[in-house]
Amino acid sequence: MRLDLSNLAAIIGMALATYACRGGGYWLFRQIRPTPLIRAVLAFIPGTLFVSYVVPALVAGGVRQMVGAAVTLVIMITTGSLIGAIVGGTGAAWLAYSFL
């Protein structure tokens, strides 16, 4: 395997950009004091980002992905176990891929 300098530069650039985004957010919130409304709005961002990644994949995926997502949702609602939902949903999707 050969080290290509353009690939290395791209990896380093992406790492620096990621660090700048994360560090910039921490720096920004040390400088300002968000209002309770802003804090409440920001609390919803992780969930909305997750939905924005998952929904297009489910819509484009078809029945197999829907089976895995449905099983994941049912396990999470009934048990509240994140690990159980991940394992159960992954297993259900694997079975759907094997048999559907």
N, C-alpha and C positions, 0 to 999 in steps of 0.2 A: 504494500500500500504506500502510495506516494503522497506527501503533504503538498497541497496546492495552496500557494499564498493567497490567491483570491478567495478560496473557501475559508481559510483561516481569518482573513480580514473581515469577511462577512459575518463569521461567528463572533468575532470580537466586537464588531459594530452592533450586532443584535444584543449582545450581552450588555454593552454600555447603554444602549437605548432602553433596555429593560430596567437596568439599575437607575437610570435617570428618571424614568416614569415613576418607579416605586419611591425612590428617594425624594423626588420632587413633591410627591403627595404628602409625605411625612413632613418635609420642610414647610410646605404651604400651610398645613394645619398647625404647625407650631407658631406661625406668624399671625394667623387669624383665629378668632373664636366664632365658630359657626353657631347660628341661632338654633333653638330647638327644632324649628321647622326644617332647616337644612339638614340637621342630624337625622331627623325622621326620614327625609327623602333619601339621604345617602344610605340608610339602613336597608333600603329595598334594592339597591344596585346589584349586589351579588346574585340575587334571585333572578332579576331581569336579564342579566348577562347570561346566566345559565340557560334560561328559556330561549334566548336569542340564538344560542348555539344548538340546542337540542331540537327545537321545533322544525327548522328547515331539514335537518337530517331525518327526522321521522316522516315528514311529508314526502321527501324524495325516496325514502327507503322502501316502504311497502309493508306488507303483512308481517314479515319476520321481525322487523324493528318495532312494529306496534305491539307484537306479542311480548317482547322483552320489556318494553316501556310499561305496558299494562301490568305485567307481573311485578315489576319493580315498584310501581305506584301502589298496588294492592298490599304488598308486603310492608312497605313503608307506613302506610296508613294503619294497617292492622297491628303491626308489632312496634313500630317506631324505631326499629333497628336499621341504621344506615348500612352496616356491614351485611346484615341479612338481606336487605333490599338489593345491594350491589351483587352479591353472590347469587341470589335467586333470579334476578333479572338477567344476569349474564348467562346463567344456566338455561333459563327459558329461551333466550335468544339462540343459544347454541343448539338446543333441541329443535327449535323452529327451523334453523338452517339445515339441520340434519334430516328432518322429516317433511318439511314443506317445500 
